[in-house]
Amino acid sequence: MITTVIIFLVVLGVLVFVHELGHFTFAKIAGMRVLEFGLGFPPRAWYLIKNGTRYSLNWLPIGGFVKILGEDGEDQIEDEKFLKLGTGKRFLEANRGWQALVLVAGISFNIIFAWLILSFGFMIGVPQSVQGNDSYVGHIDTVVTSVLPNTPAKSAGLEPGDIFISLELEGQKLEKVDQENIISFIQNSDGKVVDVKVKRSGEEKDVLVTPGLDDGIYRMGISLDDVGIVSESFFRSLGSGARSTYNMILFGFNGLWTLVSGVFHGHNVLSYVSGPVGIANMAKDAYSSGIGYLITFTAFISIELAILNVLPFPALDGGRLLFVGVEAITRKPIPKKIQFYANFIGFALLLTLMLVVTLHDVWKLL
């Protein structure tokens, strides 16, 4: 449990730091006065003041922030001595182009970070499908990529990410475990119970599956892939990292569309999302599977953080960017009260959603 929490906080802390570093860097480039760069949320546990900016570590470890002078339309009440320690313009004194760049920078840094760590992963070796891959491939495993609903595999308890170790039917054991042989073994099972041994989160589990007939063929109801450790050269890894980042972005937006459409179609959308508890368990599973899996997982969460923040929702970067866009079109500032209440309500809704999703994650673990 302690290990899970530590892994989760380290991964989240790195991603939040990268995101806020984007805001901080471009605010400094734009000549804005950054009052505070904080990891976690107050109350403060420790801080250091340098060149007029307070760098703080806070007791609530989920999240982070960069506080820029006048960013919410108000001149934040600060100690006069502290204000005199540094110089720089207020957020609203910069032109709207710079305001937009500062807001977009956090999202961009998360995407760039995902690309960099994926590229690094391709150099040291990350799990990838061996199909059509002519790079070095080692430690090949056959992995469950998806489990269809209302199928023998679903009823038996097989899960995506399970790694096949062995299959046995009436004393006959499959000699070579790979995608092709597993499919053939199941098709020739005559619907009899198959003892399947898989590795899940570093632990071996025995699962009894009774294949069912589908169009005259015995199947379990899963998708498989042969996955190996792929290691590439420096320049090739940069290209592979970029392609993987692009695919993750597409996958993330597709998932978002599924979530939104599910709301309007009355689906149980809670099954599509995970909160801190669910993400912490996924981080633990990735860590136990190896550094390559942890790198891929961290990159994916970084992309998801970027996609979340790009949404035009109050309290998120996308919502603040929307305000800047409206002001650029109307040539008039949005009233401070509207901005304040919109951000307050948006933040409250996000906290409520996080609480509901977290309770759902806990319920699934019980």
C-alpha positions as a Markdown table, in Angstrom:
| # | Residue | x | y | z |
|---|---|---|---|---|
| 1 | Met | 0.0 | 0.0 | 0.0 |
| 2 | Ile | 2.8 | 2.4 | 1.0 |
| 3 | Thr | 4.7 | 1.6 | -2.2 |
| 4 | Thr | 1.6 | 2.2 | -4.3 |
| 5 | Val | 1.1 | 5.6 | -2.7 |
| 6 | Ile | 4.7 | 6.6 | -3.2 |
| 7 | Ile | 4.8 | 5.5 | -6.9 |
| 8 | Phe | 1.5 | 7.5 | -7.5 |
| 9 | Leu | 2.8 | 10.6 | -5.8 |
| 10 | Val | 6.1 | 10.5 | -7.6 |
| 11 | Val | 4.5 | 10.1 | -11.1 |
| 12 | Leu | 1.8 | 12.7 | -10.3 |
| 13 | Gly | 4.4 | 15.1 | -8.8 |
| 14 | Val | 6.6 | 14.9 | -11.9 |
| 15 | Leu | 3.7 | 15.5 | -14.3 |
| 16 | Val | 2.4 | 18.4 | -12.3 |
| 17 | Phe | 5.9 | 19.9 | -12.0 |
| 18 | Val | 6.3 | 19.7 | -15.8 |
| 19 | His | 2.9 | 21.3 | -16.4 |
| 20 | Glu | 3.4 | 24.2 | -14.0 |
| 21 | Leu | 7.0 | 24.6 | -15.3 |
| 22 | Gly | 5.4 | 25.4 | -18.7 |
| 23 | His | 3.3 | 28.2 | -17.2 |
| 24 | Phe | 6.2 | 29.5 | -15.2 |
| 25 | Thr | 8.7 | 29.5 | -18.0 |
| 26 | Phe | 6.5 | 31.4 | -20.5 |
| 27 | Ala | 5.3 | 33.8 | -17.8 |
| 28 | Lys | 8.9 | 34.7 | -17.1 |
| 29 | Ile | 9.7 | 35.0 | -20.8 |
| 30 | Ala | 6.7 | 37.3 | -21.2 |
| 31 | Gly | 8.0 | 39.5 | -18.4 |
| 32 | Met | 5.2 | 38.7 | -16.0 |
| 33 | Arg | 5.6 | 38.8 | -12.2 |
| 34 | Val | 5.4 | 35.2 | -10.9 |
| 35 | Leu | 4.4 | 35.4 | -7.2 |
| 36 | Glu | 4.6 | 31.7 | -6.4 |
| 37 | Phe | 5.5 | 28.3 | -8.0 |
| 38 | Gly | 3.9 | 25.7 | -5.8 |
| 39 | Leu | 3.8 | 21.9 | -5.8 |
| 40 | Gly | 0.7 | 20.6 | -3.9 |
| 41 | Phe | -1.9 | 22.9 | -2.4 |
| 42 | Pro | -1.6 | 25.0 | 0.8 |
| 43 | Pro | -1.0 | 25.0 | 3.7 |
| 44 | Arg | 2.6 | 25.4 | 2.9 |
| 45 | Ala | 5.1 | 22.9 | 4.4 |
| 46 | Trp | 8.3 | 24.7 | 3.1 |
| 47 | Tyr | 9.1 | 27.6 | 0.9 |
| 48 | Leu | 12.0 | 29.6 | -0.5 |
| 49 | Ile | 11.9 | 33.1 | -1.9 |
| 50 | Lys | 14.2 | 33.9 | -4.8 |
| 51 | Asn | 14.1 | 36.9 | -7.1 |
| 52 | Gly | 10.6 | 37.8 | -6.0 |
| 53 | Thr | 9.1 | 34.4 | -6.5 |
| 54 | Arg | 8.1 | 32.0 | -3.7 |
| 55 | Tyr | 8.9 | 28.4 | -4.4 |
| 56 | Ser | 6.8 | 26.2 | -2.1 |
| 57 | Leu | 6.0 | 22.6 | -1.2 |
| 58 | Asn | 2.6 | 22.2 | 0.2 |
| 59 | Trp | 0.9 | 19.7 | 2.5 |
| 60 | Leu | -1.9 | 18.6 | 0.0 |
| 61 | Pro | 0.2 | 16.6 | -2.5 |
| 62 | Ile | -2.3 | 16.3 | -5.4 |
| 63 | Gly | -1.8 | 19.2 | -7.8 |
| 64 | Gly | 0.2 | 22.3 | -8.1 |
| 65 | Phe | 0.0 | 25.9 | -9.2 |
| 66 | Val | 1.7 | 29.0 | -10.6 |
| 67 | Lys | 0.4 | 32.3 | -9.2 |
| 68 | Ile | 1.0 | 35.3 | -11.5 |
| 69 | Leu | 0.3 | 38.9 | -10.3 |
| 70 | Gly | -3.1 | 40.0 | -11.4 |
| 71 | Glu | -4.0 | 36.8 | -13.3 |
| 72 | Asp | -7.6 | 36.7 | -11.9 |
| 73 | Gly | -8.2 | 40.3 | -12.7 |
| 74 | Glu | -7.4 | 41.4 | -9.1 |
| 75 | Asp | -4.1 | 42.6 | -7.6 |
| 76 | Gln | -3.6 | 39.8 | -5.1 |
| 77 | Ile | -3.2 | 41.0 | -1.6 |
| 78 | Glu | 0.4 | 40.3 | -0.7 |
| 79 | Asp | 2.9 | 41.6 | 1.8 |
| 80 | Glu | 4.3 | 44.9 | 0.5 |
| 81 | Lys | 7.8 | 43.8 | 1.4 |
| 82 | Phe | 7.3 | 40.6 | -0.7 |
| 83 | Leu | 6.0 | 42.6 | -3.7 |
| 84 | Lys | 9.1 | 44.8 | -3.6 |
| 85 | Leu | 11.4 | 41.8 | -3.9 |
| 86 | Gly | 10.7 | 41.4 | -7.6 |
| 87 | Thr | 9.6 | 43.1 | -10.7 |
| 88 | Gly | 7.4 | 42.2 | -13.6 |
| 89 | Lys | 4.1 | 43.1 | -15.3 |
| 90 | Arg | 0.6 | 41.9 | -14.2 |
| 91 | Phe | -0.9 | 39.0 | -16.3 |
| 92 | Leu | -3.5 | 41.3 | -17.8 |
| 93 | Glu | -0.9 | 43.9 | -18.8 |
| 94 | Ala | 0.6 | 41.5 | -21.3 |
| 95 | Asn | -1.0 | 41.3 | -24.7 |
| 96 | Arg | -3.5 | 38.5 | -25.2 |
| 97 | Gly | -1.1 | 36.6 | -27.4 |
| 98 | Trp | 1.3 | 36.2 | -24.5 |
| 99 | Gln | -1.6 | 35.4 | -22.1 |
| 100 | Ala | -2.6 | 32.6 | -24.5 |
| 101 | Leu | 0.9 | 31.3 | -24.7 |
| 102 | Val | 1.3 | 31.2 | -20.9 |
| 103 | Leu | -2.0 | 29.2 | -20.6 |
| 104 | Val | -1.1 | 26.8 | -23.4 |
| 105 | Ala | 2.4 | 26.2 | -22.2 |
| 106 | Gly | 1.4 | 23.8 | -19.5 |
| 107 | Ile | -0.5 | 21.6 | -21.9 |
| 108 | Ser | 2.4 | 21.8 | -24.4 |
| 109 | Phe | 5.0 | 20.8 | -21.8 |
| 110 | Asn | 3.0 | 17.7 | -20.9 |
| 111 | Ile | 2.9 | 16.6 | -24.5 |
| 112 | Ile | 6.6 | 17.3 | -25.1 |
| 113 | Phe | 7.4 | 15.5 | -21.9 |
| 114 | Ala | 5.5 | 12.4 | -23.0 |
| 115 | Trp | 7.3 | 12.5 | -26.3 |
| 116 | Leu | 10.7 | 12.7 | -24.6 |
| 117 | Ile | 10.2 | 9.9 | -22.1 |
| 118 | Leu | 8.6 | 7.7 | -24.8 |
| 119 | Ser | 11.7 | 8.3 | -27.0 |
| 120 | Phe | 13.9 | 7.5 | -24.1 |
| 121 | Gly | 11.9 | 4.3 | -23.5 |
| 122 | Phe | 12.4 | 3.3 | -27.1 |
| 123 | Met | 16.1 | 3.6 | -26.7 |
| 124 | Ile | 16.3 | 1.5 | -23.5 |
| 125 | Gly | 13.5 | -0.8 | -24.5 |
| 126 | Val | 9.7 | -0.6 | -24.2 |
| 127 | Pro | 7.0 | -3.2 | -24.7 |
| 128 | Gln | 5.6 | -3.1 | -28.2 |
| 129 | Ser | 3.7 | -5.4 | -30.6 |
| 130 | Val | 6.2 | -7.6 | -32.5 |
| 131 | Gln | 3.8 | -7.6 | -35.5 |
| 132 | Gly | 5.6 | -5.9 | -38.4 |
| 133 | Asn | 8.3 | -4.6 | -36.1 |
| 134 | Asp | 11.9 | -5.1 | -37.5 |
| 135 | Ser | 13.6 | -3.5 | -34.5 |
| 136 | Tyr | 15.3 | -5.6 | -31.8 |
| 137 | Val | 12.6 | -7.6 | -30.0 |
| 138 | Gly | 13.3 | -9.5 | -26.8 |
| 139 | His | 11.3 | -11.1 | -23.9 |
| 140 | Ile | 8.2 | -11.8 | -26.1 |
| 141 | Asp | 5.0 | -12.3 | -24.1 |
| 142 | Thr | 1.4 | -12.9 | -25.3 |
| 143 | Val | -0.8 | -10.3 | -23.7 |
| 144 | Val | -4.6 | -9.9 | -23.4 |
| 145 | Thr | -5.3 | -6.6 | -25.1 |
| 146 | Ser | -9.1 | -6.6 | -24.6 |
| 147 | Val | -11.8 | -8.8 | -23.1 |
| 148 | Leu | -15.3 | -8.7 | -24.8 |
| 149 | Pro | -18.4 | -8.5 | -22.6 |
| 150 | Asn | -20.6 | -11.5 | -22.1 |
| 151 | Thr | -17.9 | -14.0 | -23.1 |
| 152 | Pro | -16.3 | -17.0 | -21.4 |
| 153 | Ala | -13.1 | -15.0 | -20.8 |
| 154 | Lys | -15.1 | -12.2 | -19.1 |
| 155 | Ser | -17.0 | -14.7 | -16.9 |
| 156 | Ala | -13.8 | -16.5 | -16.0 |
| 157 | Gly | -12.1 | -13.3 | -14.9 |
| 158 | Leu | -9.5 | -12.7 | -17.5 |
| 159 | Glu | -8.4 | -9.0 | -17.7 |
| 160 | Pro | -6.6 | -6.8 | -20.2 |
| 161 | Gly | -2.9 | -6.8 | -19.5 |
| 162 | Asp | -2.9 | -10.5 | -18.4 |
| 163 | Ile | 0.2 | -12.3 | -19.7 |
| 164 | Phe | -0.3 | -15.9 | -20.7 |
| 165 | Ile | 2.1 | -18.4 | -19.1 |
| 166 | Ser | 0.5 | -21.7 | -19.9 |
| 167 | Leu | -2.6 | -23.4 | -21.1 |
| 168 | Glu | -3.6 | -27.0 | -20.2 |
| 169 | Leu | -6.5 | -29.2 | -21.2 |
| 170 | Glu | -7.1 | -32.7 | -19.8 |
| 171 | Gly | -3.4 | -33.1 | -19.1 |
| 172 | Gln | -2.3 | -31.8 | -22.5 |
| 173 | Lys | -0.2 | -28.7 | -22.1 |
| 174 | Leu | 0.5 | -26.1 | -24.8 |
| 175 | Glu | 4.2 | -26.4 | -25.7 |
| 176 | Lys | 4.8 | -22.9 | -27.2 |
| 177 | Val | 2.7 | -20.1 | -25.8 |
| 178 | Asp | 2.2 | -17.4 | -28.5 |
| 179 | Gln | -0.8 | -15.8 | -30.1 |
| 180 | Glu | -1.2 | -18.3 | -33.0 |
| 181 | Asn | -0.8 | -21.4 | -30.8 |
| 182 | Ile | -3.2 | -20.1 | -28.2 |
| 183 | Ile | -5.9 | -19.4 | -30.8 |
| 184 | Ser | -5.4 | -22.9 | -32.3 |
| 185 | Phe | -5.4 | -24.6 | -28.8 |
| 186 | Ile | -8.8 | -22.9 | -27.9 |
| 187 | Gln | -10.4 | -23.7 | -31.3 |
| 188 | Asn | -9.5 | -27.4 | -30.8 |
| 189 | Ser | -10.7 | -27.5 | -27.2 |
| 190 | Asp | -14.2 | -28.9 | -28.1 |
| 191 | Gly | -15.7 | -26.6 | -25.5 |
| 192 | Lys | -13.9 | -28.3 | -22.6 |
| 193 | Val | -12.6 | -26.4 | -19.6 |
| 194 | Val | -9.1 | -25.0 | -20.2 |
| 195 | Asp | -6.8 | -24.3 | -17.2 |
| 196 | Val | -5.1 | -21.0 | -18.1 |
| 197 | Lys | -2.2 | -19.6 | -16.1 |
| 198 | Val | -1.5 | -15.9 | -16.4 |
| 199 | Lys | 0.7 | -13.3 | -14.8 |
| 200 | Arg | -1.1 | -10.2 | -13.5 |
| 201 | Ser | 0.6 | -7.4 | -11.6 |
| 202 | Gly | 3.6 | -9.6 | -11.1 |
| 203 | Glu | 1.6 | -12.5 | -9.6 |
| 204 | Glu | 0.6 | -15.8 | -11.2 |
| 205 | Lys | -3.1 | -16.6 | -11.3 |
| 206 | Asp | -5.0 | -19.7 | -12.5 |
| 207 | Val | -8.2 | -19.1 | -14.5 |
| 208 | Leu | -10.6 | -21.8 | -15.7 |
| 209 | Val | -12.1 | -20.9 | -19.0 |
| 210 | Thr | -14.8 | -22.8 | -20.9 |
| 211 | Pro | -14.6 | -21.7 | -24.6 |
| 212 | Gly | -17.9 | -21.1 | -26.3 |
| 213 | Leu | -19.1 | -21.5 | -29.9 |
| 214 | Asp | -19.1 | -18.4 | -32.0 |
| 215 | Asp | -20.0 | -18.9 | -35.7 |
| 216 | Gly | -19.0 | -22.6 | -35.3 |
| 217 | Ile | -15.6 | -21.8 | -33.8 |
| 218 | Tyr | -14.6 | -22.2 | -30.1 |
| 219 | Arg | -13.4 | -18.9 | -28.7 |
| 220 | Met | -12.7 | -17.3 | -25.3 |
| 221 | Gly | -13.7 | -13.7 | -26.4 |
| 222 | Ile | -10.4 | -11.9 | -26.1 |
| 223 | Ser | -8.0 | -10.0 | -28.3 |
| 224 | Leu | -4.3 | -11.0 | -28.1 |
| 225 | Asp | -1.0 | -9.6 | -29.1 |
| 226 | Asp | 2.6 | -10.8 | -29.0 |
| 227 | Val | 4.5 | -8.1 | -27.1 |
| 228 | Gly | 8.3 | -7.8 | -26.9 |
| 229 | Ile | 10.8 | -5.3 | -25.7 |
| 230 | Val | 11.8 | -3.0 | -28.6 |
| 231 | Ser | 15.1 | -1.1 | -28.5 |
| 232 | Glu | 15.9 | 1.5 | -31.2 |
| 233 | Ser | 18.7 | 3.9 | -32.1 |
| 234 | Phe | 18.6 | 7.5 | -30.9 |
| 235 | Phe | 17.2 | 9.2 | -34.0 |
| 236 | Arg | 14.8 | 6.4 | -34.8 |
| 237 | Ser | 13.5 | 6.5 | -31.2 |
| 238 | Leu | 12.6 | 10.1 | -31.5 |
| 239 | Gly | 10.4 | 9.3 | -34.5 |
| 240 | Ser | 8.8 | 6.3 | -32.7 |
| 241 | Gly | 8.3 | 8.5 | -29.6 |
| 242 | Ala | 6.5 | 11.1 | -31.7 |
| 243 | Arg | 4.2 | 8.5 | -33.4 |
| 244 | Ser | 3.4 | 6.9 | -30.0 |
| 245 | Thr | 2.6 | 10.4 | -28.6 |
| 246 | Tyr | 0.3 | 11.2 | -31.5 |
| 247 | Asn | -1.5 | 7.8 | -31.2 |
| 248 | Met | -1.9 | 8.4 | -27.4 |
| 249 | Ile | -3.4 | 11.9 | -28.2 |
| 250 | Leu | -5.9 | 10.3 | -30.6 |
| 251 | Phe | -6.7 | 7.6 | -28.2 |
| 252 | Gly | -7.3 | 10.1 | -25.4 |
| 253 | Phe | -9.6 | 12.2 | -27.5 |
| 254 | Asn | -11.5 | 9.1 | -28.6 |
| 255 | Gly | -11.9 | 8.2 | -25.0 |
| 256 | Leu | -13.2 | 11.7 | -24.2 |
| 257 | Trp | -15.7 | 11.4 | -27.0 |
| 258 | Thr | -16.9 | 8.0 | -25.7 |
| 259 | Leu | -17.3 | 9.6 | -22.2 |
| 260 | Val | -19.3 | 12.6 | -23.5 |
| 261 | Ser | -21.5 | 10.6 | -25.8 |
| 262 | Gly | -22.0 | 8.0 | -23.0 |
| 263 | Val | -23.5 | 10.8 | -20.8 |
| 264 | Phe | -26.1 | 11.7 | -23.5 |
| 265 | His | -26.9 | 8.0 | -24.1 |
| 266 | Gly | -27.4 | 7.2 | -20.4 |
| 267 | His | -24.4 | 4.9 | -20.1 |
| 268 | Asn | -22.6 | 4.3 | -16.8 |
| 269 | Val | -19.8 | 6.7 | -17.5 |
| 270 | Leu | -18.1 | 6.0 | -14.2 |
| 271 | Ser | -16.8 | 2.8 | -15.7 |
| 272 | Tyr | -14.9 | 4.8 | -18.3 |
| 273 | Val | -12.9 | 7.0 | -15.8 |
| 274 | Ser | -10.5 | 6.5 | -12.9 |
| 275 | Gly | -9.7 | 8.8 | -10.0 |
| 276 | Pro | -6.6 | 9.0 | -7.8 |
| 277 | Val | -7.2 | 5.5 | -6.3 |
| 278 | Gly | -7.7 | 3.9 | -9.7 |
| 279 | Ile | -4.6 | 5.7 | -11.2 |
| 280 | Ala | -2.5 | 4.7 | -8.2 |
| 281 | Asn | -3.3 | 1.0 | -8.7 |
| 282 | Met | -2.5 | 1.3 | -12.4 |
| 283 | Ala | 0.8 | 3.0 | -11.5 |
| 284 | Lys | 1.6 | 0.1 | -9.2 |
| 285 | Asp | 0.8 | -2.4 | -11.9 |
| 286 | Ala | 3.0 | -0.6 | -14.4 |
| 287 | Tyr | 5.8 | -0.4 | -11.9 |
| 288 | Ser | 5.6 | -4.1 | -11.1 |
| 289 | Ser | 5.7 | -4.9 | -14.8 |
| 290 | Gly | 9.0 | -3.1 | -15.5 |
| 291 | Ile | 10.5 | 0.2 | -16.3 |
| 292 | Gly | 9.2 | 0.1 | -19.9 |
| 293 | Tyr | 5.6 | -0.2 | -18.8 |
| 294 | Leu | 6.1 | 2.5 | -16.2 |
| 295 | Ile | 7.5 | 4.9 | -18.8 |
| 296 | Thr | 4.5 | 4.2 | -21.2 |
| 297 | Phe | 2.0 | 4.6 | -18.3 |
| 298 | Thr | 3.6 | 8.0 | -17.2 |
| 299 | Ala | 3.5 | 9.2 | -20.8 |
| 300 | Phe | -0.1 | 8.3 | -21.2 |
| 301 | Ile | -1.1 | 10.1 | -17.9 |
| 302 | Ser | 0.9 | 13.1 | -19.1 |
| 303 | Ile | -1.2 | 13.1 | -22.3 |
| 304 | Glu | -4.4 | 12.7 | -20.4 |
| 305 | Leu | -3.5 | 15.6 | -18.2 |
| 306 | Ala | -2.9 | 17.8 | -21.3 |
| 307 | Ile | -6.2 | 16.7 | -22.8 |
| 308 | Leu | -8.1 | 17.4 | -19.6 |
| 309 | Asn | -6.6 | 20.9 | -19.3 |
| 310 | Val | -7.4 | 21.8 | -23.0 |
| 311 | Leu | -11.1 | 21.5 | -22.3 |
| 312 | Pro | -12.9 | 24.8 | -22.4 |
| 313 | Phe | -14.2 | 24.4 | -18.8 |
| 314 | Pro | -13.8 | 27.0 | -16.1 |
| 315 | Ala | -10.9 | 26.5 | -13.7 |
| 316 | Leu | -9.0 | 24.6 | -16.3 |
| 317 | Asp | -6.4 | 26.1 | -18.7 |
| 318 | Gly | -8.9 | 25.7 | -21.6 |
| 319 | Gly | -11.5 | 27.7 | -19.7 |
| 320 | Arg | -9.1 | 30.5 | -19.0 |
| 321 | Leu | -8.0 | 30.4 | -22.6 |
| 322 | Leu | -11.6 | 30.7 | -23.7 |
| 323 | Phe | -11.9 | 33.9 | -21.6 |
| 324 | Val | -8.8 | 35.3 | -23.4 |
| 325 | Gly | -10.3 | 34.4 | -26.8 |
| 326 | Val | -13.7 | 36.0 | -26.0 |
| 327 | Glu | -11.9 | 39.2 | -24.8 |
| 328 | Ala | -9.8 | 39.2 | -28.0 |
| 329 | Ile | -13.0 | 39.0 | -30.1 |
| 330 | Thr | -15.1 | 41.5 | -28.2 |
| 331 | Arg | -12.2 | 43.8 | -27.4 |
| 332 | Lys | -13.6 | 44.1 | -23.9 |
| 333 | Pro | -12.5 | 42.5 | -20.7 |
| 334 | Ile | -14.9 | 39.9 | -19.1 |
| 335 | Pro | -16.2 | 41.3 | -15.8 |
| 336 | Lys | -14.1 | 40.2 | -12.8 |
| 337 | Lys | -17.1 | 38.8 | -11.0 |
| 338 | Ile | -18.1 | 36.6 | -13.9 |
| 339 | Gln | -14.6 | 35.2 | -14.1 |
| 340 | Phe | -14.4 | 34.6 | -10.4 |
| 341 | Tyr | -17.8 | 32.8 | -10.1 |
| 342 | Ala | -17.2 | 30.8 | -13.2 |
| 343 | Asn | -13.8 | 29.6 | -12.0 |
| 344 | Phe | -15.2 | 29.0 | -8.5 |
| 345 | Ile | -18.2 | 26.9 | -9.7 |
| 346 | Gly | -15.9 | 25.1 | -12.2 |
| 347 | Phe | -13.4 | 24.2 | -9.5 |
| 348 | Ala | -16.2 | 23.0 | -7.2 |
| 349 | Leu | -17.7 | 20.8 | -9.9 |
| 350 | Leu | -14.2 | 19.3 | -10.6 |
| 351 | Leu | -13.7 | 18.5 | -6.9 |
| 352 | Thr | -17.2 | 16.9 | -6.7 |
| 353 | Leu | -16.4 | 14.8 | -9.8 |
| 354 | Met | -13.1 | 13.7 | -8.3 |
| 355 | Leu | -14.8 | 12.7 | -5.1 |
| 356 | Val | -17.5 | 10.7 | -6.8 |
| 357 | Val | -14.9 | 8.9 | -9.1 |
| 358 | Thr | -12.7 | 8.2 | -6.1 |
| 359 | Leu | -15.6 | 6.7 | -4.1 |
| 360 | His | -16.4 | 4.6 | -7.2 |
| 361 | Asp | -12.7 | 3.4 | -7.4 |
| 362 | Val | -12.8 | 2.5 | -3.7 |
| 363 | Trp | -16.1 | 0.6 | -4.1 |
| 364 | Lys | -14.6 | -1.5 | -6.9 |
| 365 | Leu | -11.7 | -2.5 | -4.6 |
| 366 | Leu | -14.1 | -3.7 | -1.9 |
